[in-house]
Amino acid sequence: MSDHFGGDKTNMSDLKDIKDHTTTATTDRDWFEEEEVNDPQTDGMIAILNAYCKMHNKLDIHVTPYEREAMGKMFAGGTPNPFTIRTMASLLEAKRKREGARFKMPKRG
């Protein structure tokens, strides 16, 4: 039958001699080691982006180029990230208090 279908002609008896097995265990960490870059600039910008997304209930893919540019300028200006993040949060909270029931999240696109 295997001649008709062109299948593998290995007999099970041929496989009995395979004894040496090599198994390598990996962790999730192994997959990402080569991608890991400890670039303070990238880490800093990502921290600001993550905080912004959390405050505005957005996914990072929904952050506009204008918003990214503004965050980049804050970061490039040398302002420490904790200060930048606290300032963003306090400005948003001030807007929320000032507008009360009329409050809408800021939009710029």
C-alpha positions, 0 to 999 in steps of 0.5 A: 500500500505504501508503494501506491501512495509513495509514503515513508518506507521506514519499518517500525523495526528500524526505529528501535535503534534510536536511543539517544534523545536530547531534550532542552527545556526553555523558559519564557525568558529564553525567548526574549533575551536577545530582544532585551535592550536596556535603553534608558531612553526607550524605557523612559518614553515607554513609562510615560506612554504607559501612564498616559494610556492608563490615565486615558483608558487607551491602548497604546495603538490608539495614542495619536502621533500628536500625543506621542510627539508631545510625550517625546518632547516632555521626555527629550526636555529632560523632565524626570519621568515621575514628575512628568507623570504626576503633572499629567495626572494632576492636569487631568484631575484639575480638568475633571474637577473644573468641568464636573458633569460636563467633563470629557476626556481631552481629544486631539488627533 
